[in-house]
Amino acid sequence: MPVVSCQKQGRTDYSIALEFGNGGKTGKMVGTMEPVRGLDGLTSEELRASRQGWWDEFFTRFLLSWIPEETHSLIDVGCGLATAAHALLPCLRGGVYVGIDADESRLREAERLCAGTAYAERVRFQQGRAEQLPCPDSAADLVLSSMILQHVMDVPAALSEIKRVLRPGGRFVAVEPDNLSNQFYFDGSLQQVNAAFRDLFAAHRIARRPADTAIGPAVPGALEKAGFTVIDCRPYALGRVSRLLASEFFDRARRVAAIASSAAGLPADNPALEGCLATITRVAVALGSETVGYGCHLVPVFVSVAEKKP
Ligand SMILES: C[S@@+](CC[C@H](N)C(=O)[O-])C[C@H]1O[C@@H](n2cnc3c(N)ncnc32)[C@H](O)[C@@H]1O
């Protein structure tokens, strides 16, 4: 009878030991198991760390400026870990939040994170796809989608469903990135690093097709085509500037590169990732690991606001 032990090693890796006894012979196999990646190509831990990195009170206030105070029912399509519920519900008194995601395990984790909060009673989760929402017609005053249309295979179908579940005059707020334009700064622009990341994110975008990971600037046009009235679309820069060691900054950049590559299912030795890591190392060596400076990883998102015609 095999004995299996599974140990967490570091942030995302697991080691598995398999021991067996067979006719007096025993053996041991040890290997590593890749963490489970969701439909967005991320592990839940990567998603959580990413949101902790940029979803701050400024972004919440920016979103709230597009959410009418009288919003009572809010549907968050592709809610992930329901970061939006934690950010928005304390400010939307009486608002009821329905988080919908295709990934059952994300929903379970989102439920666990909401349990025991002051607004837990106002939160509900349902499994479902954006292209076929498990909600009745005209159910919501507001639909939010944050970083999800970039993963959807059939965006017109998703927009048509979002329009169906909105009440007439209801509002849709979509936050979607242009992942081709990630920018890295360390006491100035890092042109070579940015060019290398552009190649990597271009490979990432091709591998994720038919979804479009740079969909942000195309959303207002798609909304118009779907019959919405577009009210506004504003770019917003996600990211924080922090003072840190160059070695720490470039380690983070390497992690971003590795995650982008794995999230797209690219092989570990793909040229775009190898080129990006080599460029990061070259620039890091030139700067010196002990250098302290102001670093930032910036991702532009487009926040599109539209209404369903009354
Ligand atoms: C990058 S995460 C964003 C989560 C959350 N909206 C946020 O901003 O923190 C994308 C989420 O969309 C979900 N997703 C991807 N494709 C979907 C689809 N077609 N229908 C519903 N959910 C989907 C994934 O499971 C994932 O949880």
The ligand as an SDF file (V2000), in Angstrom:
LIG
                    3D

 27 29  0  0  0  0  0  0  0  0999 V2000
   -7.8880   37.6510  -13.0350 C   0  0  0  0  0  0  0  0  0  0  0  0
   -9.2370   36.9650  -12.1930 S   0  0  0  0  0  0  0  0  0  0  0  0
  -10.0940   38.4350  -11.6730 C   0  0  0  0  0  0  0  0  0  0  0  0
  -10.8730   38.2250  -10.4030 C   0  0  0  0  0  0  0  0  0  0  0  0
  -11.5580   39.4660   -9.8490 C   0  0  0  0  0  0  0  0  0  0  0  0
  -12.5270   39.9970  -10.7720 N   0  0  0  0  0  0  0  0  0  0  0  0
  -10.5240   40.5040   -9.4750 C   0  0  0  0  0  0  0  0  0  0  0  0
  -10.3680   41.5070  -10.1870 O   0  0  0  0  0  0  0  0  0  0  0  0
   -9.8420   40.2920   -8.4590 O   0  0  0  0  0  0  0  0  0  0  0  0
  -10.3080   36.3680  -13.4720 C   0  0  0  0  0  0  0  0  0  0  0  0
  -11.4460   35.5050  -12.9460 C   0  0  0  0  0  0  0  0  0  0  0  0
  -12.3620   35.2790  -14.0150 O   0  0  0  0  0  0  0  0  0  0  0  0
  -12.7930   33.9230  -13.9650 C   0  0  0  0  0  0  0  0  0  0  0  0
  -13.2180   33.5660  -15.3260 N   0  0  0  0  0  0  0  0  0  0  0  0
  -12.4450   33.4070  -16.4280 C   0  0  0  0  0  0  0  0  0  0  0  0
  -13.2130   33.1470  -17.5020 N   0  0  0  0  0  0  0  0  0  0  0  0
  -14.4980   33.1520  -17.0680 C   0  0  0  0  0  0  0  0  0  0  0  0
  -15.7600   32.9750  -17.7000 C   0  0  0  0  0  0  0  0  0  0  0  0
  -15.8460   32.7390  -19.0110 N   0  0  0  0  0  0  0  0  0  0  0  0
  -16.8760   33.0650  -16.9500 N   0  0  0  0  0  0  0  0  0  0  0  0
  -16.8020   33.3060  -15.6120 C   0  0  0  0  0  0  0  0  0  0  0  0
  -15.6250   33.4810  -14.9550 N   0  0  0  0  0  0  0  0  0  0  0  0
  -14.5050   33.4190  -15.6740 C   0  0  0  0  0  0  0  0  0  0  0  0
  -11.5890   33.1500  -13.4610 C   0  0  0  0  0  0  0  0  0  0  0  0
  -11.9790   31.9230  -12.8900 O   0  0  0  0  0  0  0  0  0  0  0  0
  -10.9950   34.1440  -12.4540 C   0  0  0  0  0  0  0  0  0  0  0  0
  -11.4580   33.9120  -11.1580 O   0  0  0  0  0  0  0  0  0  0  0  0
  1  2  1  0
  2  3  1  0
  2 10  1  0
  3  4  1  0
  4  5  1  0
  5  6  1  0
  5  7  1  0
  7  8  2  0
  7  9  1  0
 10 11  1  0
 11 12  1  0
 11 26  1  0
 12 13  1  0
 13 14  1  0
 13 24  1  0
 14 15  1  0
 14 23  1  0
 15 16  2  0
 16 17  1  0
 17 18  1  0
 17 23  2  0
 18 19  1  0
 18 20  2  0
 20 21  1  0
 21 22  2  0
 22 23  1  0
 24 25  1  0
 24 26  1  0
 26 27  1  0
M  CHG  2   2   1   9  -1
M  END
$$$$
